[in-house]
Amino acid sequence: MQKRNLDVVVISDVHLGTYGCHANELTNYLKSIRPQLLILNGDIIDGWQFSKRYFPKAHFAVIKQIMSLIAKDTRVVYITGNHDEVLRKYSDMQLGNLSLTDKFILKIGDKKMWIFHGDVFDNTTRGSAKILAKLGGKGYDLLILLNRAINSLLNKLGKEKISFSKKIKNSVKEAVKYINNFENTIAELAIENDFDYVVCGHIHQPCKKIFSTEKGKVTYLNSGDWVENLTALEFYDGEWNLFTYSSADFAINSTEKNTPQEDWHVFSEKVDYIF
């Protein structure tokens, strides 16, 4: 399989260690790319549901492939999320080509990008609400398992697959309102701080859209997840694009593409003035 040369790749919300994680598909994707910079934008390993009883070889294969990229001179930046928050005590650690941080600024040419997981804007991940969030996570994992079983049956019957969680999110007004508020809050803050792009994960909703206010505009990007959507953000040819994994299209998507390298460099200093 020929690899695609990319400047930057962002993945988030992999949730290794849970039944919902599509580890095999993610490993296939990682094997198909050769990025200069790989950003792991939180919730890569699910510390909330981690168990010694369930961490299959396919999940270890994802870690192995990331380490392989590091060994081949890809710089990897691991941004902590709420499910892997235990790593936050080690923030700003650097080990060769691997960096660990809570938030990250990337400059490409004259464009400035603010990259973070997104849970800092979610009150349900803090305090007493966190207990309910953890219980909800377990229920979500069971829902994914049930969904897979039903989709397997639908596939045998020649019928189209369905996503319970997507239907719930899209039909419940409060869920839609939460997503909209999350995106608007982040976009407005990014505009106030003169960012051209803001990149996050957390809500498992892949997205690329432009927000405008009286103070300016910003491109909001969300890398989605590897539980339901199987998506990543890719920067090449001077722009950000959403990649969606498809077993049917994967051979086409993984053909070699030599892209010109941009004049980009990384700033990993803290940006505490934003909060």
C-alpha positions in Angstrom: 0.0 0.0 0.0 1.4 3.4 -1.0 1.4 6.1 1.7 0.0 9.6 1.3 2.4 12.4 2.3 0.6 14.8 4.6 1.7 17.9 6.5 -0.5 17.5 9.6 -3.0 14.8 10.7 -5.4 15.2 13.7 -7.2 12.3 15.3 -9.2 12.2 18.6 -11.6 10.2 20.6 -10.2 6.8 19.7 -11.2 5.3 23.1 -8.8 2.4 23.2 -9.9 -0.1 25.8 -13.6 0.1 25.0 -15.8 -2.1 22.9 -16.8 0.7 20.6 -13.2 1.5 19.4 -12.6 0.7 15.7 -8.9 -0.1 16.2 -8.4 -2.2 13.1 -9.7 0.6 10.9 -7.5 3.1 12.6 -4.4 1.0 12.2 -5.2 0.6 8.5 -5.5 4.4 8.3 -2.3 5.1 10.1 -0.4 2.6 7.9 -1.7 4.6 4.8 -0.3 8.0 5.8 3.1 9.6 6.2 2.5 12.8 8.2 5.1 15.3 9.3 3.1 16.0 12.4 0.5 13.8 14.0 -1.7 15.3 16.7 -3.5 13.0 19.0 -6.2 15.3 20.3 -7.4 13.6 23.5 -9.3 10.5 24.6 -7.0 8.2 22.7 -6.9 5.7 25.6 -10.1 5.6 27.7 -9.0 5.8 31.3 -12.6 6.0 32.5 -13.4 2.5 31.3 -9.9 0.9 31.2 -9.8 -2.7 32.3 -7.1 -5.4 32.3 -9.8 -7.7 31.1 -10.3 -5.8 27.8 -7.4 -4.4 25.8 -7.2 -6.7 22.8 -4.2 -7.0 20.4 -6.0 -4.7 17.8 -5.8 -1.9 20.4 -2.1 -2.5 21.0 -1.6 -2.4 17.3 -2.8 1.2 17.2 -0.1 2.1 19.8 2.5 0.1 17.9 1.7 2.0 14.7 1.9 5.4 16.3 5.3 4.4 17.8 6.4 3.3 14.3 5.5 6.7 12.9 7.6 8.3 15.7 10.5 6.1 14.8 10.2 7.3 11.2 10.6 10.9 12.2 6.9 11.9 12.4 6.5 14.4 15.3 3.6 13.3 17.5 1.9 15.7 19.9 -0.5 14.1 22.4 -3.0 16.6 23.8 -4.8 15.3 26.9 -8.6 14.8 27.0 -11.0 14.1 29.8 -10.9 10.3 29.4 -7.1 10.3 29.6 -6.9 13.2 32.1 -4.5 11.1 34.3 -1.8 12.2 31.8 -2.3 15.9 32.6 0.1 15.6 35.6 2.8 15.0 33.0 1.9 17.9 30.7 4.6 19.6 28.8 6.8 16.5 28.8 9.0 15.9 25.8 10.5 12.5 24.8 12.2 12.7 21.5 9.6 13.1 18.8 6.7 12.7 21.3 5.3 15.7 23.2 2.6 15.7 25.8 0.5 18.9 26.5 -2.9 20.2 27.3 -3.3 22.7 24.5 -1.3 23.5 21.4 -0.6 26.4 19.0 0.4 25.6 15.4 1.4 28.2 12.8 1.4 27.4 9.1 2.5 30.3 7.0 0.6 33.3 8.4 -2.2 31.3 9.8 -2.5 30.6 13.5 -4.3 27.5 14.8 -5.5 26.8 18.4 -5.8 23.0 19.0 -7.2 21.4 22.2 -9.5 18.6 23.2 -12.6 20.6 24.2 -13.7 19.2 27.6 -12.6 22.5 29.3 -15.9 23.9 27.9 -18.0 20.9 29.1 -19.4 21.2 32.7 -20.6 17.5 32.5 -16.9 16.3 32.8 -16.2 18.0 36.1 -17.3 17.8 39.7 -20.3 15.6 40.7 -21.5 15.6 37.1 -18.4 13.6 36.1 -19.9 10.5 37.9 -22.9 10.6 35.7 -20.7 11.1 32.7 -18.7 8.0 33.5 -21.9 6.0 33.9 -23.2 7.4 30.6 -19.9 6.3 29.0 -20.5 2.7 30.0 -24.1 2.9 28.7 -22.8 4.4 25.4 -20.3 1.5 25.1 -23.2 -1.0 25.5 -25.3 0.9 23.0 -22.4 0.6 20.4 -22.2 -3.1 21.0 -26.0 -3.6 20.5 -25.8 -1.3 17.4 -23.0 -3.5 15.9 -25.0 -6.7 16.5 -28.1 -5.2 14.8 -26.1 -3.8 11.9 -24.5 -7.2 11.4 -28.0 -8.7 11.0 -29.1 -5.8 8.7 -26.0 -6.4 6.5 -26.9 -10.1 6.1 -30.4 -9.0 5.1 -29.0 -6.5 2.6 -30.4 -3.5 4.4 -28.7 -0.2 5.2 -26.9 0.2 8.5 -28.1 2.5 11.2 -26.5 4.4 14.1 -28.6 4.6 17.3 -26.3 7.2 18.9 -26.4 9.5 15.9 -30.2 9.2 15.7 -30.5 10.0 19.4 -28.1 13.0 19.1 -29.9 14.4 16.0 -33.4 13.9 17.4 -33.0 15.1 21.0 -33.2 18.9 21.1 -31.0 19.3 24.1 -28.2 17.3 22.4 -28.4 19.4 19.3 -28.4 22.6 21.5 -25.4 21.3 23.4 -23.4 20.8 20.3 -24.3 24.2 18.9 -23.4 25.9 22.1 -20.1 24.0 22.3 -19.2 25.1 18.7 -20.3 28.7 19.1 -18.5 29.2 22.4 -15.2 27.9 21.1 -15.5 29.8 17.8 -16.3 33.1 19.6 -13.3 32.7 21.9 -11.0 31.8 19.0 -12.1 35.0 17.1 -11.5 37.1 20.2 -7.9 35.8 20.4 -7.2 36.3 16.7 -6.9 32.6 15.7 -7.6 31.7 12.1 -8.5 28.1 12.9 -9.7 26.3 16.1 -9.4 22.5 16.2 -11.0 20.2 18.8 -12.6 16.9 19.4 -14.6 15.7 22.5 -18.1 15.8 21.1 -17.6 13.1 18.4 -19.1 15.4 15.7 -16.7 15.8 12.7 -17.1 19.2 11.3 -15.6 22.0 9.2 -17.4 25.3 9.1 -16.7 29.0 9.2 -18.1 31.2 12.1 -18.4 34.9 11.7 -19.0 37.7 14.2 -18.7 41.4 14.3 -15.1 40.9 15.5 -14.0 38.6 12.7 -14.2 35.0 11.5 -12.6 31.6 12.3 -12.7 28.2 10.7 -14.0 25.7 13.3 -12.7 22.1 12.8 -13.6 18.9 14.8 -11.8 15.7 14.1 -14.8 13.5 15.1 -13.9 10.1 16.5 -13.0 6.4 15.9 -16.1 5.0 17.6 -18.9 6.0 15.2 -17.6 8.3 12.5 -14.1 7.0 11.8 -12.8 10.5 10.8 -9.6 12.5 10.9 -8.5 16.0 10.0 -5.7 16.3 7.3 -3.8 19.3 6.3 -2.2 19.3 2.8 -2.2 21.5 -0.3 -2.6 24.5 2.0 -6.0 23.6 3.5 -7.7 21.4 6.1 -9.9 18.5 4.9 -12.0 15.9 6.7 -11.1 12.3 6.0 -13.8 9.6 6.5 -12.7 6.0 6.6 -14.6 3.6 4.3 -13.7 0.0 3.8 -15.0 0.2 0.3 -13.1 3.4 -0.6 -10.0 2.8 1.5 -7.9 1.4 -1.4 -8.7 4.6 -3.4 -8.2 6.9 -0.5 -4.7 5.5 0.2 -3.1 6.1 -3.2 0.1 8.1 -3.1 -0.2 11.8 -3.1 2.9 13.9 -3.0 2.0 17.3 -1.5 4.2 20.4 -1.3 5.4 21.1 2.3 4.2 24.3 3.7 6.2 26.9 5.6 5.0 25.8 9.0 6.4 25.6 12.4 5.1 24.7 15.9 4.7 26.6 19.1 4.2 24.4 22.1 4.3 27.1 24.8 1.4 27.4 27.2 -1.4 29.8 26.2 -2.9 30.4 29.6 -4.1 33.9 28.6 -6.9 32.3 26.6 -8.8 30.9 29.6 
